[in-house]
């Protein structure tokens, strides 16, 4: 039961982040390379959910960690939640 709740909560968090940002993968990737930690987290969410890119938890974790290391709290939260999932 807890695993289902964790997965559902994580998916909802990421979906909210992506829809609020309304960024495309190419724009997010470019902004992330330029140091925009929010866009790194957004791109991580895209990889975690397969929005506009092939689902890739490894890339998602790296992007969330990059955002977190740059001080973006949502990136830290996303990294921690994704890191707790057993299927990643």
N, C-alpha and C positions, 0 to 999 in steps of 0.2 A: 504494500500500500504506500509506504513512504517513497519508494522509488518512483511510482506513478505520479505522486504529488510533486516530487522534485522535478521530474521531466516536464510535467505540465506547466509548473511555475516558470521554469527556465525558458520554455518555448514562448510563453506569454511575455516575459520580460524582453526577449529578443525581438519579438514581433512588434511590440510597442516602440522599441528603440528604432527599428528600421522604418516603420511607418511614420514616425515623428521626424526622422531625418530626411526621408524621401530622396536619398542619394542613390546614384547608380554605382555599380561595382567599379567602373573605370574612374569616376570622379572621386570615390572614396579612396581608391588605391593611390591616385595621384596626390590627394591631400594628405594621406597617411605618410607617403614618402617625403612630403614636405614638412612633416612633424606635427600634423594635426591629430592629437591623441583621440579626440572624439570620433573622427573619421576612421581611425584605426579600429576602434571598438565597433563602429558601425559595420565596417568591412568584416570584422570577426563574426559579427552576428549574421551577416550574409552567408559566410562560409559555414557557420554552425547550422543554419537552416536550409541552405541550398537556394537562397534567393538570388537569382541572376548568375550564380556560379555553381559549380559542382560542390556538393556537401563535403566538407573536409574539416574534421575536428582538430587535426594537428595544426592546420593553418589558423583556425579560429583561436585556439589556445595561444599561439604565438602572437597574434594580433591583439588579443585581450591583454596579454602580459605586457606588450609594448605600450599599450594605452595606460595600463596600470602604472608601469614604471615612469611614465611621463606625468603621473599625477591625476589621471582621469578616474575618479572613483567608480563610475559605472563599469569601466573596463576591469577594475579589480573584482567587482561583484560578479561580472560575467565569467571571468577567469575562474574564480572560486567555485561557482555553481557548476560550470562545465567540468572542472577538475574532479568534482565529486561523483560525476556520472560514471557508471561502471562500463558503459559501452563506448567510451572515448579513449 
